[in-house]
Amino acid sequence: MQTKVLTAHIPLPLANKVDKLAERLDRSRGWIVKQALAAWIDQEEERRKLTMEALADVDAGRVIDHQTVQTWADGLDKKAGRTRKA
């Protein structure tokens, strides 16, 4: 696999955490950063996918009106023994 070097200015507290984690896991800084970046990108891609699915639901009219949601939420408060202040 071809690679590309990326450079970033990292705040010292975060860089120190990376160093400590790399030492604890007996891995390189680069490995830690690569794992973190891959996980973050996966998370952002999933978030975008879910957002697009939600927007498609709205476009298709698959929505729940506010009053129905409010009634449901108020029911959760009652089950937990709380009362909701308006």
PyMOL Python script that loads the backbone (N, CA, C, O; Angstrom):
from pymol import cmd

cmd.read_pdbstr("""\
ATOM      1  N   MET A   1       0.848  -1.175   0.000  1.00  0.00           N
ATOM      2  CA  MET A   1       0.000   0.000   0.000  1.00  0.00           C
ATOM      3  C   MET A   1       0.891   1.235   0.000  1.00  0.00           C
ATOM      4  O   MET A   1       1.844   1.327   0.773  1.00  0.00           O
ATOM      5  N   GLN A   2       0.574   2.166  -0.861  1.00  0.00           N
ATOM      6  CA  GLN A   2       1.312   3.418  -0.864  1.00  0.00           C
ATOM      7  C   GLN A   2       0.864   4.263   0.320  1.00  0.00           C
ATOM      8  O   GLN A   2      -0.275   4.153   0.773  1.00  0.00           O
ATOM      9  N   THR A   3       1.749   5.093   0.810  1.00  0.00           N
ATOM     10  CA  THR A   3       1.418   5.957   1.938  1.00  0.00           C
ATOM     11  C   THR A   3       1.759   7.395   1.602  1.00  0.00           C
ATOM     12  O   THR A   3       2.461   7.675   0.630  1.00  0.00           O
ATOM     13  N   LYS A   4       1.254   8.299   2.418  1.00  0.00           N
ATOM     14  CA  LYS A   4       1.516   9.714   2.269  1.00  0.00           C
ATOM     15  C   LYS A   4       1.722  10.288   3.663  1.00  0.00           C
ATOM     16  O   LYS A   4       0.970   9.965   4.583  1.00  0.00           O
ATOM     17  N   VAL A   5       2.700  11.110   3.822  1.00  0.00           N
ATOM     18  CA  VAL A   5       2.971  11.728   5.115  1.00  0.00           C
ATOM     19  C   VAL A   5       2.079  12.951   5.258  1.00  0.00           C
ATOM     20  O   VAL A   5       2.037  13.811   4.378  1.00  0.00           O
ATOM     21  N   LEU A   6       1.374  13.019   6.364  1.00  0.00           N
ATOM     22  CA  LEU A   6       0.562  14.182   6.714  1.00  0.00           C
ATOM     23  C   LEU A   6       1.181  14.829   7.942  1.00  0.00           C
ATOM     24  O   LEU A   6       1.664  14.136   8.838  1.00  0.00           O
ATOM     25  N   THR A   7       1.167  16.129   7.984  1.00  0.00           N
ATOM     26  CA  THR A   7       1.730  16.845   9.117  1.00  0.00           C
ATOM     27  C   THR A   7       0.626  17.647   9.785  1.00  0.00           C
ATOM     28  O   THR A   7      -0.198  18.262   9.107  1.00  0.00           O
ATOM     29  N   ALA A   8       0.608  17.641  11.101  1.00  0.00           N
ATOM     30  CA  ALA A   8      -0.383  18.414  11.846  1.00  0.00           C
ATOM     31  C   ALA A   8       0.247  18.952  13.113  1.00  0.00           C
ATOM     32  O   ALA A   8       1.081  18.294  13.735  1.00  0.00           O
ATOM     33  N   HIS A   9      -0.153  20.140  13.486  1.00  0.00           N
ATOM     34  CA  HIS A   9       0.274  20.699  14.757  1.00  0.00           C
ATOM     35  C   HIS A   9      -0.700  20.208  15.820  1.00  0.00           C
ATOM     36  O   HIS A   9      -1.896  20.492  15.752  1.00  0.00           O
ATOM     37  N   ILE A  10      -0.188  19.474  16.795  1.00  0.00           N
ATOM     38  CA  ILE A  10      -1.008  18.858  17.835  1.00  0.00           C
ATOM     39  C   ILE A  10      -0.731  19.585  19.150  1.00  0.00           C
ATOM     40  O   ILE A  10       0.429  19.805  19.499  1.00  0.00           O
ATOM     41  N   PRO A  11      -1.773  19.956  19.877  1.00  0.00           N
ATOM     42  CA  PRO A  11      -1.542  20.575  21.186  1.00  0.00           C
ATOM     43  C   PRO A  11      -0.722  19.635  22.077  1.00  0.00           C
ATOM     44  O   PRO A  11      -0.919  18.420  22.056  1.00  0.00           O
ATOM     45  N   LEU A  12       0.194  20.207  22.855  1.00  0.00           N
ATOM     46  CA  LEU A  12       1.081  19.390  23.683  1.00  0.00           C
ATOM     47  C   LEU A  12       0.357  18.401  24.581  1.00  0.00           C
ATOM     48  O   LEU A  12       0.799  17.256  24.676  1.00  0.00           O
ATOM     49  N   PRO A  13      -0.739  18.779  25.250  1.00  0.00           N
ATOM     50  CA  PRO A  13      -1.410  17.777  26.098  1.00  0.00           C
ATOM     51  C   PRO A  13      -1.882  16.555  25.303  1.00  0.00           C
ATOM     52  O   PRO A  13      -1.794  15.424  25.782  1.00  0.00           O
ATOM     53  N   LEU A  14      -2.376  16.788  24.105  1.00  0.00           N
ATOM     54  CA  LEU A  14      -2.829  15.668  23.275  1.00  0.00           C
ATOM     55  C   LEU A  14      -1.635  14.844  22.793  1.00  0.00           C
ATOM     56  O   LEU A  14      -1.687  13.614  22.790  1.00  0.00           O
ATOM     57  N   ALA A  15      -0.578  15.509  22.392  1.00  0.00           N
ATOM     58  CA  ALA A  15       0.626  14.803  21.953  1.00  0.00           C
ATOM     59  C   ALA A  15       1.194  13.952  23.087  1.00  0.00           C
ATOM     60  O   ALA A  15       1.653  12.833  22.856  1.00  0.00           O
ATOM     61  N   ASN A  16       1.163  14.472  24.289  1.00  0.00           N
ATOM     62  CA  ASN A  16       1.638  13.704  25.448  1.00  0.00           C
ATOM     63  C   ASN A  16       0.785  12.467  25.678  1.00  0.00           C
ATOM     64  O   ASN A  16       1.304  11.411  26.039  1.00  0.00           O
ATOM     65  N   LYS A  17      -0.520  12.590  25.472  1.00  0.00           N
ATOM     66  CA  LYS A  17      -1.406  11.433  25.616  1.00  0.00           C
ATOM     67  C   LYS A  17      -1.094  10.381  24.555  1.00  0.00           C
ATOM     68  O   LYS A  17      -1.099   9.182  24.837  1.00  0.00           O
ATOM     69  N   VAL A  18      -0.826  10.834  23.343  1.00  0.00           N
ATOM     70  CA  VAL A  18      -0.462   9.903  22.268  1.00  0.00           C
ATOM     71  C   VAL A  18       0.822   9.169  22.641  1.00  0.00           C
ATOM     72  O   VAL A  18       0.915   7.952  22.488  1.00  0.00           O
ATOM     73  N   ASP A  19       1.818   9.922  23.135  1.00  0.00           N
ATOM     74  CA  ASP A  19       3.086   9.306  23.534  1.00  0.00           C
ATOM     75  C   ASP A  19       2.888   8.265  24.632  1.00  0.00           C
ATOM     76  O   ASP A  19       3.454   7.174  24.569  1.00  0.00           O
ATOM     77  N   LYS A  20       2.086   8.604  25.634  1.00  0.00           N
ATOM     78  CA  LYS A  20       1.843   7.662  26.740  1.00  0.00           C
ATOM     79  C   LYS A  20       1.119   6.417  26.248  1.00  0.00           C
ATOM     80  O   LYS A  20       1.445   5.300  26.649  1.00  0.00           O
ATOM     81  N   LEU A  21       0.145   6.614  25.389  1.00  0.00           N
ATOM     82  CA  LEU A  21      -0.601   5.475  24.853  1.00  0.00           C
ATOM     83  C   LEU A  21       0.302   4.600  23.994  1.00  0.00           C
ATOM     84  O   LEU A  21       0.246   3.373  24.078  1.00  0.00           O
ATOM     85  N   ALA A  22       1.121   5.218  23.183  1.00  0.00           N
ATOM     86  CA  ALA A  22       2.052   4.456  22.330  1.00  0.00           C
ATOM     87  C   ALA A  22       2.997   3.624  23.189  1.00  0.00           C
ATOM     88  O   ALA A  22       3.273   2.465  22.882  1.00  0.00           O
ATOM     89  N   GLU A  23       3.488   4.226  24.263  1.00  0.00           N
ATOM     90  CA  GLU A  23       4.387   3.489  25.154  1.00  0.00           C
ATOM     91  C   GLU A  23       3.660   2.332  25.835  1.00  0.00           C
ATOM     92  O   GLU A  23       4.180   1.219  25.921  1.00  0.00           O
ATOM     93  N   ARG A  24       2.457   2.611  26.315  1.00  0.00           N
ATOM     94  CA  ARG A  24       1.695   1.577  27.018  1.00  0.00           C
ATOM     95  C   ARG A  24       1.354   0.403  26.105  1.00  0.00           C
ATOM     96  O   ARG A  24       1.387  -0.752  26.530  1.00  0.00           O
ATOM     97  N   LEU A  25       1.027   0.704  24.849  1.00  0.00           N
ATOM     98  CA  LEU A  25       0.644  -0.345  23.900  1.00  0.00           C
ATOM     99  C   LEU A  25       1.837  -0.910  23.141  1.00  0.00           C
ATOM    100  O   LEU A  25       1.699  -1.849  22.357  1.00  0.00           O
ATOM    101  N   ASP A  26       2.989  -0.339  23.376  1.00  0.00           N
ATOM    102  CA  ASP A  26       4.211  -0.732  22.670  1.00  0.00           C
ATOM    103  C   ASP A  26       4.010  -0.600  21.162  1.00  0.00           C
ATOM    104  O   ASP A  26       4.327  -1.506  20.392  1.00  0.00           O
ATOM    105  N   ARG A  27       3.489   0.525  20.774  1.00  0.00           N
ATOM    106  CA  ARG A  27       3.250   0.856  19.364  1.00  0.00           C
ATOM    107  C   ARG A  27       3.892   2.203  19.068  1.00  0.00           C
ATOM    108  O   ARG A  27       4.272   2.933  19.983  1.00  0.00           O
ATOM    109  N   SER A  28       4.007   2.523  17.804  1.00  0.00           N
ATOM    110  CA  SER A  28       4.577   3.815  17.422  1.00  0.00           C
ATOM    111  C   SER A  28       3.506   4.907  17.492  1.00  0.00           C
ATOM    112  O   SER A  28       2.306   4.633  17.487  1.00  0.00           O
ATOM    113  N   ARG A  29       3.981   6.148  17.556  1.00  0.00           N
ATOM    114  CA  ARG A  29       3.049   7.277  17.486  1.00  0.00           C
ATOM    115  C   ARG A  29       2.236   7.210  16.198  1.00  0.00           C
ATOM    116  O   ARG A  29       1.025   7.433  16.195  1.00  0.00           O
ATOM    117  N   GLY A  30       2.931   6.900  15.104  1.00  0.00           N
ATOM    118  CA  GLY A  30       2.252   6.830  13.815  1.00  0.00           C
ATOM    119  C   GLY A  30       1.124   5.820  13.804  1.00  0.00           C
ATOM    120  O   GLY A  30       0.067   6.069  13.223  1.00  0.00           O
ATOM    121  N   TRP A  31       1.342   4.677  14.446  1.00  0.00           N
ATOM    122  CA  TRP A  31       0.307   3.644  14.511  1.00  0.00           C
ATOM    123  C   TRP A  31      -0.908   4.156  15.287  1.00  0.00           C
ATOM    124  O   TRP A  31      -2.051   3.949  14.880  1.00  0.00           O
ATOM    125  N   ILE A  32      -0.639   4.831  16.415  1.00  0.00           N
ATOM    126  CA  ILE A  32      -1.731   5.383  17.235  1.00  0.00           C
ATOM    127  C   ILE A  32      -2.520   6.404  16.433  1.00  0.00           C
ATOM    128  O   ILE A  32      -3.750   6.359  16.414  1.00  0.00           O
ATOM    129  N   VAL A  33      -1.834   7.315  15.777  1.00  0.00           N
ATOM    130  CA  VAL A  33      -2.507   8.365  14.996  1.00  0.00           C
ATOM    131  C   VAL A  33      -3.289   7.749  13.843  1.00  0.00           C
ATOM    132  O   VAL A  33      -4.408   8.175  13.557  1.00  0.00           O
ATOM    133  N   LYS A  34      -2.710   6.748  13.178  1.00  0.00           N
ATOM    134  CA  LYS A  34      -3.400   6.085  12.065  1.00  0.00           C
ATOM    135  C   LYS A  34      -4.690   5.413  12.539  1.00  0.00           C
ATOM    136  O   LYS A  34      -5.726   5.514  11.883  1.00  0.00           O
ATOM    137  N   GLN A  35      -4.619   4.730  13.680  1.00  0.00           N
ATOM    138  CA  GLN A  35      -5.812   4.076  14.227  1.00  0.00           C
ATOM    139  C   GLN A  35      -6.882   5.098  14.588  1.00  0.00           C
ATOM    140  O   GLN A  35      -8.060   4.911  14.284  1.00  0.00           O
ATOM    141  N   ALA A  36      -6.465   6.175  15.237  1.00  0.00           N
ATOM    142  CA  ALA A  36      -7.416   7.207  15.663  1.00  0.00           C
ATOM    143  C   ALA A  36      -8.065   7.886  14.457  1.00  0.00           C
ATOM    144  O   ALA A  36      -9.273   8.121  14.445  1.00  0.00           O
ATOM    145  N   LEU A  37      -7.263   8.197  13.456  1.00  0.00           N
ATOM    146  CA  LEU A  37      -7.787   8.856  12.263  1.00  0.00           C
ATOM    147  C   LEU A  37      -8.748   7.951  11.512  1.00  0.00           C
ATOM    148  O   LEU A  37      -9.794   8.404  11.048  1.00  0.00           O
ATOM    149  N   ALA A  38      -8.404   6.680  11.390  1.00  0.00           N
ATOM    150  CA  ALA A  38      -9.293   5.732  10.704  1.00  0.00           C
ATOM    151  C   ALA A  38     -10.619   5.600  11.448  1.00  0.00           C
ATOM    152  O   ALA A  38     -11.678   5.567  10.821  1.00  0.00           O
ATOM    153  N   ALA A  39     -10.571   5.524  12.776  1.00  0.00           N
ATOM    154  CA  ALA A  39     -11.804   5.400  13.562  1.00  0.00           C
ATOM    155  C   ALA A  39     -12.663   6.652  13.426  1.00  0.00           C
ATOM    156  O   ALA A  39     -13.885   6.563  13.309  1.00  0.00           O
ATOM    157  N   TRP A  40     -12.019   7.821  13.441  1.00  0.00           N
ATOM    158  CA  TRP A  40     -12.770   9.073  13.325  1.00  0.00           C
ATOM    159  C   TRP A  40     -13.428   9.189  11.951  1.00  0.00           C
ATOM    160  O   TRP A  40     -14.582   9.603  11.839  1.00  0.00           O
ATOM    161  N   ILE A  41     -12.685   8.820  10.910  1.00  0.00           N
ATOM    162  CA  ILE A  41     -13.250   8.879   9.562  1.00  0.00           C
ATOM    163  C   ILE A  41     -14.418   7.907   9.428  1.00  0.00           C
ATOM    164  O   ILE A  41     -15.441   8.256   8.839  1.00  0.00           O
ATOM    165  N   ASP A  42     -14.283   6.698   9.961  1.00  0.00           N
ATOM    166  CA  ASP A  42     -15.400   5.732   9.944  1.00  0.00           C
ATOM    167  C   ASP A  42     -16.626   6.317  10.642  1.00  0.00           C
ATOM    168  O   ASP A  42     -17.747   6.196  10.146  1.00  0.00           O
ATOM    169  N   GLN A  43     -16.408   6.946  11.788  1.00  0.00           N
ATOM    170  CA  GLN A  43     -17.514   7.540  12.553  1.00  0.00           C
ATOM    171  C   GLN A  43     -18.187   8.657  11.754  1.00  0.00           C
ATOM    172  O   GLN A  43     -19.415   8.738  11.711  1.00  0.00           O
ATOM    173  N   GLU A  44     -17.394   9.508  11.131  1.00  0.00           N
ATOM    174  CA  GLU A  44     -17.957  10.605  10.343  1.00  0.00           C
ATOM    175  C   GLU A  44     -18.705  10.103   9.114  1.00  0.00           C
ATOM    176  O   GLU A  44     -19.740  10.659   8.749  1.00  0.00           O
ATOM    177  N   GLU A  45     -18.193   9.063   8.479  1.00  0.00           N
ATOM    178  CA  GLU A  45     -18.886   8.476   7.328  1.00  0.00           C
ATOM    179  C   GLU A  45     -20.218   7.867   7.750  1.00  0.00           C
ATOM    180  O   GLU A  45     -21.217   8.005   7.044  1.00  0.00           O
ATOM    181  N   GLU A  46     -20.237   7.196   8.897  1.00  0.00           N
ATOM    182  CA  GLU A  46     -21.489   6.624   9.411  1.00  0.00           C
ATOM    183  C   GLU A  46     -22.476   7.733   9.762  1.00  0.00           C
ATOM    184  O   GLU A  46     -23.667   7.619   9.473  1.00  0.00           O
ATOM    185  N   ARG A  47     -21.987   8.801  10.383  1.00  0.00           N
ATOM    186  CA  ARG A  47     -22.858   9.928  10.740  1.00  0.00           C
ATOM    187  C   ARG A  47     -23.481  10.533   9.487  1.00  0.00           C
ATOM    188  O   ARG A  47     -24.670  10.854   9.471  1.00  0.00           O
ATOM    189  N   ARG A  48     -22.675  10.689   8.435  1.00  0.00           N
ATOM    190  CA  ARG A  48     -23.206  11.249   7.184  1.00  0.00           C
ATOM    191  C   ARG A  48     -24.240  10.312   6.569  1.00  0.00           C
ATOM    192  O   ARG A  48     -25.278  10.765   6.086  1.00  0.00           O
ATOM    193  N   LYS A  49     -23.964   9.009   6.583  1.00  0.00           N
ATOM    194  CA  LYS A  49     -24.914   8.034   6.034  1.00  0.00           C
ATOM    195  C   LYS A  49     -26.247   8.114   6.772  1.00  0.00           C
ATOM    196  O   LYS A  49     -27.308   8.137   6.148  1.00  0.00           O
ATOM    197  N   LEU A  50     -26.187   8.158   8.105  1.00  0.00           N
ATOM    198  CA  LEU A  50     -27.412   8.231   8.900  1.00  0.00           C
ATOM    199  C   LEU A  50     -28.155   9.542   8.671  1.00  0.00           C
ATOM    200  O   LEU A  50     -29.385   9.567   8.633  1.00  0.00           O
ATOM    201  N   THR A  51     -27.407  10.627   8.520  1.00  0.00           N
ATOM    202  CA  THR A  51     -28.032  11.922   8.240  1.00  0.00           C
ATOM    203  C   THR A  51     -28.752  11.891   6.902  1.00  0.00           C
ATOM    204  O   THR A  51     -29.876  12.380   6.790  1.00  0.00           O
ATOM    205  N   MET A  52     -28.117  11.321   5.889  1.00  0.00           N
ATOM    206  CA  MET A  52     -28.741  11.239   4.575  1.00  0.00           C
ATOM    207  C   MET A  52     -29.988  10.359   4.613  1.00  0.00           C
ATOM    208  O   MET A  52     -30.988  10.669   3.966  1.00  0.00           O
ATOM    209  N   GLU A  53     -29.930   9.262   5.369  1.00  0.00           N
ATOM    210  CA  GLU A  53     -31.109   8.403   5.517  1.00  0.00           C
ATOM    211  C   GLU A  53     -32.233   9.158   6.216  1.00  0.00           C
ATOM    212  O   GLU A  53     -33.398   9.042   5.835  1.00  0.00           O
ATOM    213  N   ALA A  54     -31.882   9.930   7.238  1.00  0.00           N
ATOM    214  CA  ALA A  54     -32.903  10.697   7.963  1.00  0.00           C
ATOM    215  C   ALA A  54     -33.531  11.751   7.058  1.00  0.00           C
ATOM    216  O   ALA A  54     -34.746  11.945   7.090  1.00  0.00           O
ATOM    217  N   LEU A  55     -32.723  12.431   6.255  1.00  0.00           N
ATOM    218  CA  LEU A  55     -33.263  13.427   5.326  1.00  0.00           C
ATOM    219  C   LEU A  55     -34.154  12.778   4.275  1.00  0.00           C
ATOM    220  O   LEU A  55     -35.156  13.364   3.865  1.00  0.00           O
ATOM    221  N   ALA A  56     -33.800  11.579   3.838  1.00  0.00           N
ATOM    222  CA  ALA A  56     -34.651  10.860   2.885  1.00  0.00           C
ATOM    223  C   ALA A  56     -35.991  10.511   3.531  1.00  0.00           C
ATOM    224  O   ALA A  56     -37.032  10.574   2.877  1.00  0.00           O
ATOM    225  N   ASP A  57     -35.965  10.142   4.814  1.00  0.00           N
ATOM    226  CA  ASP A  57     -37.219   9.873   5.527  1.00  0.00           C
ATOM    227  C   ASP A  57     -38.085  11.120   5.588  1.00  0.00           C
ATOM    228  O   ASP A  57     -39.298  11.046   5.387  1.00  0.00           O
ATOM    229  N   VAL A  58     -37.477  12.257   5.862  1.00  0.00           N
ATOM    230  CA  VAL A  58     -38.228  13.518   5.915  1.00  0.00           C
ATOM    231  C   VAL A  58     -38.820  13.814   4.541  1.00  0.00           C
ATOM    232  O   VAL A  58     -39.999  14.151   4.433  1.00  0.00           O
ATOM    233  N   ASP A  59     -38.013  13.690   3.500  1.00  0.00           N
ATOM    234  CA  ASP A  59     -38.512  13.941   2.141  1.00  0.00           C
ATOM    235  C   ASP A  59     -39.678  13.024   1.789  1.00  0.00           C
ATOM    236  O   ASP A  59     -40.589  13.420   1.063  1.00  0.00           O
ATOM    237  N   ALA A  60     -39.645  11.794   2.309  1.00  0.00           N
ATOM    238  CA  ALA A  60     -40.699  10.822   2.018  1.00  0.00           C
ATOM    239  C   ALA A  60     -41.899  10.988   2.957  1.00  0.00           C
ATOM    240  O   ALA A  60     -42.890  10.269   2.832  1.00  0.00           O
ATOM    241  N   GLY A  61     -41.810  11.929   3.890  1.00  0.00           N
ATOM    242  CA  GLY A  61     -42.926  12.165   4.804  1.00  0.00           C
ATOM    243  C   GLY A  61     -42.964  11.216   5.986  1.00  0.00           C
ATOM    244  O   GLY A  61     -43.962  11.170   6.705  1.00  0.00           O
ATOM    245  N   ARG A  62     -41.902  10.462   6.202  1.00  0.00           N
ATOM    246  CA  ARG A  62     -41.850   9.542   7.339  1.00  0.00           C
ATOM    247  C   ARG A  62     -41.322  10.298   8.555  1.00  0.00           C
ATOM    248  O   ARG A  62     -40.151  10.192   8.921  1.00  0.00           O
ATOM    249  N   VAL A  63     -42.220  11.062   9.163  1.00  0.00           N
ATOM    250  CA  VAL A  63     -41.852  11.881  10.316  1.00  0.00           C
ATOM    251  C   VAL A  63     -42.883  11.691  11.420  1.00  0.00           C
ATOM    252  O   VAL A  63     -43.976  11.176  11.185  1.00  0.00           O
ATOM    253  N   ILE A  64     -42.524  12.108  12.608  1.00  0.00           N
ATOM    254  CA  ILE A  64     -43.434  12.069  13.747  1.00  0.00           C
ATOM    255  C   ILE A  64     -43.638  13.501  14.209  1.00  0.00           C
ATOM    256  O   ILE A  64     -42.669  14.236  14.399  1.00  0.00           O
ATOM    257  N   ASP A  65     -44.883  13.901  14.390  1.00  0.00           N
ATOM    258  CA  ASP A  65     -45.153  15.288  14.752  1.00  0.00           C
ATOM    259  C   ASP A  65     -44.692  15.591  16.187  1.00  0.00           C
ATOM    260  O   ASP A  65     -44.553  14.694  17.018  1.00  0.00           O
ATOM    261  N   HIS A  66     -44.468  16.856  16.440  1.00  0.00           N
ATOM    262  CA  HIS A  66     -43.908  17.301  17.716  1.00  0.00           C
ATOM    263  C   HIS A  66     -44.767  16.872  18.902  1.00  0.00           C
ATOM    264  O   HIS A  66     -44.233  16.411  19.911  1.00  0.00           O
ATOM    265  N   GLN A  67     -46.063  17.014  18.800  1.00  0.00           N
ATOM    266  CA  GLN A  67     -46.935  16.695  19.938  1.00  0.00           C
ATOM    267  C   GLN A  67     -46.846  15.221  20.312  1.00  0.00           C
ATOM    268  O   GLN A  67     -46.888  14.882  21.495  1.00  0.00           O
ATOM    269  N   THR A  68     -46.727  14.350  19.333  1.00  0.00           N
ATOM    270  CA  THR A  68     -46.583  12.916  19.610  1.00  0.00           C
ATOM    271  C   THR A  68     -45.279  12.648  20.352  1.00  0.00           C
ATOM    272  O   THR A  68     -45.252  11.875  21.310  1.00  0.00           O
ATOM    273  N   VAL A  69     -44.211  13.281  19.915  1.00  0.00           N
ATOM    274  CA  VAL A  69     -42.922  13.119  20.591  1.00  0.00           C
ATOM    275  C   VAL A  69     -42.989  13.680  22.001  1.00  0.00           C
ATOM    276  O   VAL A  69     -42.468  13.072  22.937  1.00  0.00           O
ATOM    277  N   GLN A  70     -43.634  14.847  22.164  1.00  0.00           N
ATOM    278  CA  GLN A  70     -43.753  15.470  23.487  1.00  0.00           C
ATOM    279  C   GLN A  70     -44.544  14.577  24.436  1.00  0.00           C
ATOM    280  O   GLN A  70     -44.167  14.416  25.597  1.00  0.00           O
ATOM    281  N   THR A  71     -45.620  14.004  23.957  1.00  0.00           N
ATOM    282  CA  THR A  71     -46.419  13.103  24.786  1.00  0.00           C
ATOM    283  C   THR A  71     -45.607  11.882  25.198  1.00  0.00           C
ATOM    284  O   THR A  71     -45.670  11.452  26.349  1.00  0.00           O
ATOM    285  N   TRP A  72     -44.853  11.329  24.271  1.00  0.00           N
ATOM    286  CA  TRP A  72     -43.979  10.187  24.566  1.00  0.00           C
ATOM    287  C   TRP A  72     -42.945  10.569  25.617  1.00  0.00           C
ATOM    288  O   TRP A  72     -42.740   9.829  26.580  1.00  0.00           O
ATOM    289  N   ALA A  73     -42.291  11.717  25.445  1.00  0.00           N
ATOM    290  CA  ALA A  73     -41.266  12.162  26.393  1.00  0.00           C
ATOM    291  C   ALA A  73     -41.870  12.408  27.772  1.00  0.00           C
ATOM    292  O   ALA A  73     -41.263  12.056  28.784  1.00  0.00           O
ATOM    293  N   ASP A  74     -43.046  13.003  27.821  1.00  0.00           N
ATOM    294  CA  ASP A  74     -43.709  13.225  29.108  1.00  0.00           C
ATOM    295  C   ASP A  74     -44.014  11.901  29.794  1.00  0.00           C
ATOM    296  O   ASP A  74     -43.933  11.801  31.018  1.00  0.00           O
ATOM    297  N   GLY A  75     -44.363  10.886  29.012  1.00  0.00           N
ATOM    298  CA  GLY A  75     -44.617   9.562  29.567  1.00  0.00           C
ATOM    299  C   GLY A  75     -43.363   8.953  30.177  1.00  0.00           C
ATOM    300  O   GLY A  75     -43.450   8.230  31.169  1.00  0.00           O
ATOM    301  N   LEU A  76     -42.205   9.232  29.602  1.00  0.00           N
ATOM    302  CA  LEU A  76     -40.951   8.751  30.178  1.00  0.00           C
ATOM    303  C   LEU A  76     -40.709   9.385  31.540  1.00  0.00           C
ATOM    304  O   LEU A  76     -40.266   8.717  32.475  1.00  0.00           O
ATOM    305  N   ASP A  77     -40.999  10.670  31.649  1.00  0.00           N
ATOM    306  CA  ASP A  77     -40.835  11.357  32.931  1.00  0.00           C
ATOM    307  C   ASP A  77     -41.741  10.745  33.984  1.00  0.00           C
ATOM    308  O   ASP A  77     -41.325  10.563  35.128  1.00  0.00           O
ATOM    309  N   LYS A  78     -42.971  10.426  33.616  1.00  0.00           N
ATOM    310  CA  LYS A  78     -43.918   9.853  34.583  1.00  0.00           C
ATOM    311  C   LYS A  78     -43.482   8.465  35.018  1.00  0.00           C
ATOM    312  O   LYS A  78     -43.632   8.106  36.186  1.00  0.00           O
ATOM    313  N   LYS A  79     -42.938   7.672  34.082  1.00  0.00           N
ATOM    314  CA  LYS A  79     -42.450   6.345  34.437  1.00  0.00           C
ATOM    315  C   LYS A  79     -41.286   6.419  35.411  1.00  0.00           C
ATOM    316  O   LYS A  79     -41.111   5.541  36.256  1.00  0.00           O
ATOM    317  N   ALA A  80     -40.494   7.475  35.284  1.00  0.00           N
ATOM    318  CA  ALA A  80     -39.335   7.645  36.166  1.00  0.00           C
ATOM    319  C   ALA A  80     -39.715   8.360  37.463  1.00  0.00           C
ATOM    320  O   ALA A  80     -38.862   8.588  38.320  1.00  0.00           O
ATOM    321  N   GLY A  81     -40.975   8.707  37.604  1.00  0.00           N
ATOM    322  CA  GLY A  81     -41.432   9.365  38.826  1.00  0.00           C
ATOM    323  C   GLY A  81     -41.134  10.851  38.866  1.00  0.00           C
ATOM    324  O   GLY A  81     -41.113  11.453  39.940  1.00  0.00           O
ATOM    325  N   ARG A  82     -40.905  11.443  37.713  1.00  0.00           N
ATOM    326  CA  ARG A  82     -40.631  12.881  37.627  1.00  0.00           C
ATOM    327  C   ARG A  82     -41.797  13.571  36.959  1.00  0.00           C
ATOM    328  O   ARG A  82     -42.548  12.964  36.195  1.00  0.00           O
ATOM    329  N   THR A  83     -41.934  14.839  37.255  1.00  0.00           N
ATOM    330  CA  THR A  83     -42.909  15.641  36.543  1.00  0.00           C
ATOM    331  C   THR A  83     -42.150  16.673  35.724  1.00  0.00           C
ATOM    332  O   THR A  83     -41.109  17.179  36.143  1.00  0.00           O
ATOM    333  N   ARG A  84     -42.679  16.968  34.572  1.00  0.00           N
ATOM    334  CA  ARG A  84     -41.998  17.873  33.650  1.00  0.00           C
ATOM    335  C   ARG A  84     -42.541  19.284  33.838  1.00  0.00           C
ATOM    336  O   ARG A  84     -43.751  19.504  33.875  1.00  0.00           O
ATOM    337  N   LYS A  85     -41.616  20.232  33.956  1.00  0.00           N
ATOM    338  CA  LYS A  85     -42.010  21.637  34.067  1.00  0.00           C
ATOM    339  C   LYS A  85     -42.002  22.251  32.680  1.00  0.00           C
ATOM    340  O   LYS A  85     -41.028  22.099  31.943  1.00  0.00           O
ATOM    341  N   ALA A  86     -43.056  22.930  32.320  1.00  0.00           N
ATOM    342  CA  ALA A  86     -43.158  23.541  30.994  1.00  0.00           C
ATOM    343  C   ALA A  86     -42.457  24.871  30.936  1.00  0.00           C
ATOM    344  O   ALA A  86     -42.448  25.518  29.889  1.00  0.00           O
TER     345      ALA A  86
END
""", "prot")
cmd.dss("prot")
cmd.show_as("cartoon", "prot")
cmd.util.cbc("prot")
cmd.orient("prot")
